Amino acid sequence: MRKTITFSGFKLVRLSLPLSLLLGFFSSVSGSTCMAPGPVCYEYWKTDVVFVGRVTDISHPDFPEGQTSPPATMVHFSVEEVFRGVKGNEIEIASGIRRLGNLRTSADGMGYSFEIGQRYLVYGYRSTTDRWIRASRCSRTRPLAEAADDLKYIRGLSRAQPGANIFGMVFRRGEWIQDDREGPLKGIRVYARGQGSEFKAVTNSKGEYSFSGLRLGSYKVGFIVPPNFAADQNDYTVELEQDRGCVQTDFRVFADGAVSGTVTDTDGRPVPTVNVDIIAAGVSAEEQGDKRWTSLTDENGHYEIRPVPPGGYLLGINIADVWGVGYDASYYPGVPELERAQIVVIAEGQKVSGLDLRVPRVTTRRTLQGVVYLADRKPAIGVLVALESSADKGPRWDLAVKTDQQGQFSIIEHDSYVLWIHARYASPEGEAKHAEPIRLEKNIGAVGPFGLDLTMPGASCPHYRQGDQKAPQ
């Protein structure tokens, strides 16, 4: 599989510099929701305005009604050193956005929080729709005291050797078990092929590699995946488009353990399309999160869960706090009680086969029917109705059904769970209403039809777990 590397929607540009310097050009963005900017050898070339300056004034001006995305803050700079796109010794930078008539200061949203009297290295972008030059938290803009690496690169451009650079890291990702082993990988062989040549490198103790002085053009960059590991992708196609520019290509690997087996019924016949779960042993339901995985058996009843990090696991059917799979919980090697379950231990990259399972009894299905009413007892049309099991943390709105023209709904579900039925509605004016959830006990067969009244304000009910209403028997 090949992929052209991009960063925030732009093709990456490149620079040829020593590896120790290149890898010092990363930064994180504190206090915002945007991604951290790329290395300076990328950001510098795609930025319209780059300069060093001191803030002399900050204002929050008013703008005409209807102005598109007007700035919340205008920052006036006295320019001390120009690198790109500035004429003269003064400039104004727009920061933050005024939305819906409300003032948003430069400390909010994506606006950069400048302070009067402070010196900054500013990366600004000329707007394509208005006259402003904008700076945001998502750029490499930073106090001058924190810009030493950036300045070393920018001021050294005139002395840099021609050619481009490909660099990056190979690292092990954090895995979904308690003892995460995330970190760089040393001694991994990396290659770059393009423009009639092949280049090879080996990662250092920090997992870093670099290819310098490359001709511009297309390159295939990849690495040799170490034994017992797998990778999301082990090669990319990158474009070197800017002399003295750079492209960063990182690779991540993860332990390639696996468990597999066959699921059969009580007569020994393979059972297709049943969920087999694996969860980290010793982890509570509340802590499971991504420490669990589910595989669906194929037409021959075979399953395989992969990749599995090293560790101890519980394996079974319907054990991962999911519902609607049609079978009672059963743990490997075929017991219903957690206390009797056998822990399956997986070494790094180990493939364990033959973990066969037999399905427990099939749960019965029941049809849940009812009508949703508006406050005036008129049928509510097109209202969402969703179920929630006792193992869930909220209604499954992603699986909701809608009421018909008579306000009616019908849901077929398994009978082995305590369930709550929820209904919610938003009026054309945007007012949200919900019904008091109805609780259904497990293993009681058919219930209903029953009614749900949209009389409660808001889109959700916060108290039904403590004082839930039971359906009429």
C-alpha positions as CSV (number, residue, x, y, z in Angstrom):
1,M,0.0,0.0,0.0
2,R,1.3,3.4,-0.9
3,K,0.4,6.8,0.4
4,T,1.5,10.4,-0.3
5,I,2.5,11.9,3.0
6,T,0.6,15.0,3.9
7,F,0.5,17.3,7.0
8,S,-2.6,19.3,7.9
9,G,-3.8,19.0,4.3
10,F,-0.6,20.2,2.7
11,K,2.2,18.3,1.0
12,L,5.3,18.3,3.2
13,V,8.3,20.3,2.1
14,R,11.9,19.5,2.9
15,L,15.3,20.6,4.1
16,S,18.8,19.1,4.3
17,L,20.2,19.5,7.8
18,P,22.0,17.4,10.4
19,L,19.7,14.9,12.1
20,S,20.4,16.2,15.6
21,L,19.2,19.6,14.5
22,L,16.2,18.4,12.5
23,L,14.7,16.4,15.4
24,G,14.9,19.4,17.6
25,F,12.3,21.2,15.6
26,F,9.2,19.5,16.9
27,S,6.8,21.2,19.4
28,S,3.5,20.6,21.0
29,V,0.6,23.0,21.3
30,S,-0.4,23.6,24.9
31,G,-4.0,24.5,25.8
32,S,-5.6,24.0,22.3
33,T,-7.3,21.3,20.4
34,C,-5.3,21.6,17.2
35,M,-2.5,19.3,16.2
36,A,1.0,20.3,17.0
37,P,2.8,22.1,14.0
38,G,5.3,20.3,11.9
39,P,9.1,20.8,12.0
40,V,10.4,24.2,11.1
41,C,11.8,22.9,7.9
42,Y,8.2,22.3,6.8
43,E,6.4,25.2,8.5
44,Y,8.8,27.9,7.3
45,W,8.3,27.2,3.6
46,K,4.5,27.1,3.7
47,T,4.1,30.2,5.9
48,D,3.5,33.6,4.3
49,V,5.0,35.8,7.0
50,V,7.8,35.0,9.4
51,F,9.5,37.7,11.5
52,V,10.8,38.6,15.0
53,G,9.0,41.4,16.7
54,R,7.9,43.1,19.9
55,V,4.2,43.6,20.8
56,T,3.5,47.3,21.2
57,D,-0.3,47.3,21.4
58,I,-3.3,44.9,21.6
59,S,-6.9,46.0,20.7
60,H,-10.3,44.4,20.2
61,P,-11.9,46.6,17.5
62,D,-15.4,46.5,16.2
63,F,-16.1,45.4,12.6
64,P,-19.0,46.1,10.3
65,E,-22.1,43.8,10.5
66,G,-21.8,40.8,8.2
67,Q,-18.0,40.8,8.2
68,T,-16.8,37.2,7.6
69,S,-14.8,35.8,10.6
70,P,-13.6,39.1,11.9
71,P,-10.7,38.9,14.3
72,A,-11.3,39.2,18.0
73,T,-7.9,40.7,18.6
74,M,-5.5,42.9,16.6
75,V,-1.9,42.8,17.7
76,H,0.5,45.6,16.7
77,F,4.2,44.6,16.3
78,S,7.4,46.5,16.0
79,V,9.4,44.4,13.6
80,E,13.0,43.6,14.5
81,E,14.0,40.9,12.0
82,V,12.3,39.9,8.8
83,F,12.5,36.4,7.3
84,R,9.5,36.2,5.0
85,G,6.7,38.4,3.7
86,V,7.1,41.6,5.7
87,K,7.8,45.1,4.4
88,G,8.5,47.9,6.8
89,N,9.2,48.0,10.5
90,E,5.6,47.6,11.7
91,I,2.8,45.0,11.2
92,E,-0.6,44.1,12.5
93,I,-1.5,40.4,13.2
94,A,-5.1,39.2,13.6
95,S,-5.7,36.6,16.4
96,G,-8.8,34.8,17.4
97,I,-12.3,35.1,15.8
98,R,-15.4,37.0,16.9
99,R,-18.4,34.7,16.5
100,L,-22.1,35.5,16.7
101,G,-21.4,39.0,17.9
102,N,-19.5,37.8,21.0
103,L,-15.9,38.9,21.6
104,R,-13.4,36.1,21.7
105,T,-10.0,37.2,23.0
106,S,-6.8,35.9,21.5
107,A,-6.4,33.5,24.4
108,D,-9.6,31.6,23.3
109,G,-10.1,29.2,20.5
110,M,-7.3,28.9,18.0
111,G,-6.0,32.5,18.5
112,Y,-2.5,33.0,19.8
113,S,-2.3,34.7,23.2
114,F,0.2,37.6,22.8
115,E,1.3,39.9,25.6
116,I,2.3,43.6,25.3
117,G,6.0,44.2,25.6
118,Q,7.0,40.6,24.8
119,R,9.1,39.5,21.8
120,Y,8.0,36.7,19.5
121,L,9.0,34.7,16.5
122,V,5.7,34.9,14.5
123,Y,4.5,32.6,11.7
124,G,1.6,34.3,10.0
125,Y,-0.7,33.4,7.2
126,R,-2.3,35.8,4.7
127,S,-6.0,35.3,4.4
128,T,-7.4,34.4,1.0
129,T,-10.7,36.1,1.7
130,D,-9.7,39.3,3.5
131,R,-6.7,41.6,4.2
132,W,-5.6,40.2,7.5
133,I,-2.5,38.2,8.4
134,R,-3.4,35.7,11.0
135,A,-1.5,33.8,13.7
136,S,-2.9,30.9,15.7
137,R,-1.9,28.4,18.4
138,C,-1.7,25.8,15.6
139,S,1.3,27.6,14.1
140,R,5.0,27.6,15.2
141,T,4.5,31.1,16.6
142,R,6.3,31.3,20.0
143,P,8.1,33.6,22.5
144,L,11.5,34.5,21.2
145,A,13.1,32.9,24.3
146,E,11.7,29.5,23.1
147,A,12.7,29.9,19.4
148,A,16.4,29.1,19.4
149,D,16.1,26.0,17.3
150,D,13.8,27.7,14.8
151,L,16.2,30.7,14.5
152,K,19.2,28.4,14.1
153,Y,17.5,26.8,11.1
154,I,16.2,30.0,9.5
155,R,19.4,31.9,9.9
156,G,21.4,29.0,8.5
157,L,19.4,28.6,5.3
158,S,21.9,30.7,3.3
159,R,24.7,28.3,4.3
160,A,22.8,25.0,4.0
161,Q,23.9,22.6,1.4
162,P,21.5,22.0,-1.6
163,G,19.3,19.0,-1.5
164,A,16.3,17.8,0.5
165,N,16.0,15.6,3.5
166,I,13.7,12.7,4.6
167,F,13.8,11.9,8.3
168,G,11.7,10.4,11.1
169,M,11.3,7.8,13.8
170,V,10.4,4.2,14.2
171,F,8.6,3.6,17.5
172,R,6.4,1.1,19.3
173,R,2.9,2.5,19.9
174,G,1.1,2.4,23.2
175,E,-0.9,-0.8,23.4
176,W,-4.2,-1.6,25.0
177,I,-2.8,-3.5,28.0
178,Q,-1.8,-2.2,31.5
179,D,2.0,-2.5,30.9
180,D,2.4,-0.3,27.9
181,R,5.7,-0.6,26.2
182,E,5.6,2.5,24.0
183,G,8.9,3.9,22.9
184,P,11.5,4.3,20.1
185,L,13.1,1.2,18.4
186,K,16.8,1.0,17.8
187,G,18.5,-0.9,15.0
188,I,15.6,-0.8,12.6
189,R,16.6,-0.8,8.9
190,V,15.0,2.0,6.8
191,Y,15.3,2.7,3.1
192,A,14.5,5.4,0.6
193,R,14.3,4.6,-3.1
194,G,13.9,7.2,-5.8
195,Q,15.5,9.1,-8.6
196,G,17.5,6.1,-9.7
197,S,19.1,5.5,-6.3
198,E,18.5,3.6,-3.1
199,F,19.5,4.9,0.4
200,K,19.8,2.9,3.6
201,A,19.9,3.8,7.3
202,V,19.5,2.2,10.7
203,T,17.7,3.9,13.6
204,N,19.7,5.1,16.5
205,S,19.0,4.7,20.2
206,K,16.2,7.3,19.9
207,G,14.6,5.5,17.0
208,E,15.7,8.2,14.6
209,Y,16.8,7.9,11.0
210,S,17.7,10.5,8.2
211,F,18.5,10.7,4.5
212,S,20.2,14.0,3.5
213,G,21.1,15.8,0.3
214,L,18.4,14.1,-1.8
215,R,17.4,15.3,-5.3
216,L,13.9,16.6,-5.6
217,G,11.3,14.1,-6.8
218,S,9.3,11.0,-5.7
219,Y,10.6,8.5,-3.2
220,K,9.4,5.3,-1.6
221,V,10.3,5.3,2.1
222,G,9.9,2.1,4.1
223,F,11.4,-0.1,6.8
224,I,11.9,-3.7,7.7
225,V,9.4,-4.8,10.2
226,P,11.1,-6.6,13.1
227,P,10.1,-10.2,14.0
228,N,7.0,-10.6,16.2
229,F,5.7,-7.1,15.2
230,A,3.4,-5.7,12.6
231,A,2.9,-2.2,11.3
232,D,-0.1,0.0,10.2
233,Q,1.9,0.6,7.1
234,N,5.6,-0.1,6.3
235,D,6.2,2.1,3.3
236,Y,5.0,5.5,2.0
237,T,5.5,7.5,-1.2
238,V,6.7,11.0,-0.5
239,E,7.3,14.0,-2.7
240,L,10.4,16.1,-2.3
241,E,9.4,19.5,-3.8
242,Q,11.4,22.1,-2.0
243,D,15.2,22.5,-2.1
244,R,16.6,22.6,1.4
245,G,13.2,21.4,2.7
246,C,12.2,18.3,4.5
247,V,9.6,15.6,4.9
248,Q,9.0,13.7,8.1
249,T,8.0,10.1,7.8
250,D,7.4,8.2,11.0
251,F,6.6,4.5,11.4
252,R,5.0,2.7,14.3
253,V,4.9,-1.0,15.1
254,F,3.0,-3.1,17.6
255,A,3.3,-6.6,18.9
256,D,1.7,-9.1,16.5
257,G,0.4,-11.7,18.9
258,A,-2.8,-13.6,18.1
259,V,-5.3,-16.1,19.5
260,S,-7.5,-18.3,17.3
261,G,-9.8,-21.2,17.4
262,T,-13.2,-22.6,16.4
263,V,-16.6,-22.1,18.0
264,T,-19.0,-25.0,17.9
265,D,-22.4,-25.8,19.2
266,T,-23.4,-28.6,21.6
267,D,-23.6,-31.0,18.6
268,G,-20.1,-30.1,17.5
269,R,-21.2,-28.1,14.5
270,P,-19.3,-24.8,13.6
271,V,-21.2,-21.7,14.6
272,P,-20.8,-18.7,12.2
273,T,-21.2,-15.0,13.0
274,V,-20.8,-15.2,16.8
275,N,-18.7,-12.7,18.7
276,V,-15.6,-13.9,20.5
277,D,-14.1,-11.4,23.0
278,I,-10.7,-11.0,24.6
279,I,-10.1,-8.6,27.5
280,A,-7.2,-7.8,29.7
281,A,-7.3,-9.9,32.8
282,G,-7.7,-8.1,36.1
283,V,-9.3,-5.0,34.5
284,S,-12.8,-3.9,35.7
285,A,-15.6,-3.3,33.3
286,E,-15.2,0.5,33.9
287,E,-11.5,0.4,33.0
288,Q,-11.8,-1.9,30.0
289,G,-12.1,0.8,27.4
290,D,-9.7,-0.2,24.5
291,K,-8.3,-3.1,26.5
292,R,-10.7,-5.4,24.8
293,W,-11.3,-6.7,21.3
294,T,-14.0,-8.7,19.5
295,S,-13.8,-11.0,16.5
296,L,-16.7,-12.5,14.5
297,T,-16.5,-16.2,13.5
298,D,-16.5,-17.0,9.8
299,E,-18.8,-19.4,8.0
300,N,-16.7,-22.3,9.4
301,G,-16.9,-21.1,13.0
302,H,-13.2,-20.0,13.0
303,Y,-12.1,-16.8,14.7
304,E,-8.8,-15.0,15.0
305,I,-8.0,-11.9,17.2
306,R,-4.9,-10.1,16.0
307,P,-2.8,-8.2,16.9
308,V,-2.7,-9.0,20.6
309,P,0.0,-7.4,22.9
310,P,1.8,-9.5,25.4
311,G,-0.1,-10.1,28.6
312,G,-2.7,-12.1,30.3
313,Y,-6.3,-12.2,28.9
314,L,-9.8,-13.5,29.5
315,L,-11.2,-15.1,26.4
316,G,-14.9,-16.0,25.8
317,I,-18.2,-15.3,24.3
318,N,-20.1,-12.2,25.3
319,I,-17.7,-11.2,28.0
320,A,-16.7,-7.7,26.9
321,D,-19.7,-5.8,28.2
322,V,-21.4,-5.7,24.8
323,W,-24.9,-6.9,24.3
324,G,-27.2,-8.2,21.6
325,V,-25.1,-11.1,20.5
326,G,-27.7,-13.7,21.4
327,Y,-25.7,-15.9,23.9
328,D,-25.1,-16.0,27.6
329,A,-21.6,-15.2,28.7
330,S,-19.1,-18.0,28.6
331,Y,-15.3,-17.9,29.5
332,Y,-12.6,-20.1,28.1
333,P,-12.3,-23.1,28.5
334,G,-16.1,-23.2,28.6
335,V,-17.4,-22.0,32.0
336,P,-20.0,-19.3,32.8
337,E,-18.4,-18.0,35.9
338,L,-15.5,-15.5,35.9
339,E,-13.9,-17.2,38.9
340,R,-13.4,-20.4,37.0
341,A,-12.1,-18.8,33.8
342,Q,-8.6,-19.7,32.6
343,I,-6.3,-16.8,31.9
344,V,-4.7,-17.0,28.4
345,V,-1.1,-15.7,28.5
346,I,0.4,-14.3,25.3
347,A,4.1,-13.7,24.9
348,E,5.4,-10.9,22.6
349,G,4.3,-11.8,19.0
350,Q,3.1,-15.2,20.1
351,K,0.4,-16.9,18.0
352,V,-1.8,-19.2,20.1
353,S,-4.2,-21.5,18.2
354,G,-6.6,-24.2,19.2
355,L,-8.4,-22.1,21.7
356,D,-11.8,-23.6,20.9
357,L,-15.0,-22.5,22.4
358,R,-18.5,-24.0,22.7
359,V,-21.5,-21.6,22.6
360,P,-23.7,-21.6,25.7
361,R,-27.4,-21.6,25.4
362,V,-29.1,-19.3,22.9
363,T,-31.0,-16.5,24.5
364,T,-34.6,-16.1,23.4
365,R,-35.7,-13.0,21.5
366,R,-38.5,-10.7,22.3
367,T,-40.3,-8.0,20.4
368,L,-40.6,-4.6,22.1
369,Q,-43.5,-2.5,20.9
370,G,-44.9,0.8,21.9
371,V,-46.1,4.3,21.0
372,V,-44.3,7.6,21.7
373,Y,-46.6,10.6,22.6
374,L,-46.1,14.3,22.5
375,A,-47.3,16.3,25.6
376,D,-50.8,16.6,24.1
377,R,-51.0,12.8,23.8
378,K,-50.7,13.0,20.0
379,P,-48.5,10.4,18.4
380,A,-44.9,11.6,17.9
381,I,-43.7,10.9,14.4
382,G,-40.0,10.3,13.5
383,V,-38.9,10.2,17.2
384,L,-35.7,8.3,18.0
385,V,-36.1,5.2,20.2
386,A,-33.0,3.5,21.5
387,L,-32.1,0.7,23.9
388,E,-29.6,0.6,26.7
389,S,-28.4,-2.5,28.5
390,S,-27.2,-2.7,32.1
391,A,-23.7,-3.0,30.8
392,D,-23.8,0.2,28.7
393,K,-22.9,3.7,29.8
394,G,-25.8,5.3,27.9
395,P,-28.5,4.7,25.2
396,R,-27.3,3.2,21.9
397,W,-28.5,6.1,19.8
398,D,-26.4,4.8,16.9
399,L,-28.7,1.8,16.7
400,A,-31.9,3.8,17.3
401,V,-35.2,3.3,15.3
402,K,-37.7,6.0,14.4
403,T,-41.4,6.0,15.1
404,D,-43.8,5.7,12.2
405,Q,-46.7,7.9,11.2
406,Q,-48.7,6.6,14.1
407,G,-45.9,7.2,16.6
408,Q,-45.3,3.4,16.9
409,F,-42.0,1.5,17.0
410,S,-41.0,-2.1,17.1
411,I,-37.6,-3.5,18.2
412,I,-36.5,-7.2,18.3
413,E,-33.9,-7.8,21.0
414,H,-32.5,-10.7,23.1
415,D,-34.1,-11.5,26.4
416,S,-31.0,-12.0,28.5
417,Y,-30.3,-8.3,29.5
418,V,-31.9,-5.7,31.7
419,L,-32.8,-3.0,29.3
420,W,-34.0,0.6,29.3
421,I,-36.0,2.1,26.5
422,H,-35.3,5.7,25.7
423,A,-37.0,8.2,23.4
424,R,-36.0,11.7,22.5
425,Y,-37.2,14.4,20.2
426,A,-36.2,17.9,18.9
427,S,-39.0,20.2,17.8
428,P,-38.7,22.3,14.6
429,E,-37.8,25.2,16.9
430,G,-34.9,23.2,18.3
431,E,-36.5,22.4,21.7
432,A,-35.3,19.0,23.0
433,K,-37.7,16.6,24.9
434,H,-37.2,13.1,26.2
435,A,-39.4,10.4,27.8
436,E,-38.8,8.9,31.2
437,P,-36.9,5.7,30.3
438,I,-38.7,2.4,30.9
439,R,-36.9,-0.5,32.4
440,L,-37.4,-4.1,31.2
441,E,-36.2,-7.0,33.3
442,K,-34.3,-9.9,31.7
443,N,-35.7,-13.4,30.9
444,I,-39.4,-12.3,31.3
445,G,-40.4,-12.7,27.7
446,A,-42.7,-10.3,25.8
447,V,-43.9,-7.1,27.4
448,G,-45.9,-4.2,26.1
449,P,-47.2,-2.5,24.1
450,F,-46.5,0.5,26.3
451,G,-46.3,4.3,25.9
452,L,-43.4,6.7,26.2
453,D,-44.4,10.4,26.9
454,L,-42.1,13.2,25.7
455,T,-42.7,15.4,28.7
456,M,-39.2,15.8,30.1
457,P,-37.1,18.8,29.1
458,G,-33.7,18.2,27.5
459,A,-32.3,15.4,25.4
460,S,-31.4,12.9,28.2
461,C,-32.5,11.7,31.6
462,P,-29.9,11.9,34.3
463,H,-31.6,9.9,37.1
464,Y,-33.2,6.8,35.7
465,R,-30.6,4.4,37.0
466,Q,-31.4,5.3,40.5
467,G,-35.2,5.4,40.3
468,D,-36.1,3.7,37.1
469,Q,-39.7,2.9,36.0
470,K,-40.5,-0.7,35.3
471,A,-42.7,-1.7,32.4
472,P,-46.2,-3.1,33.2
473,Q,-46.2,-6.9,33.4
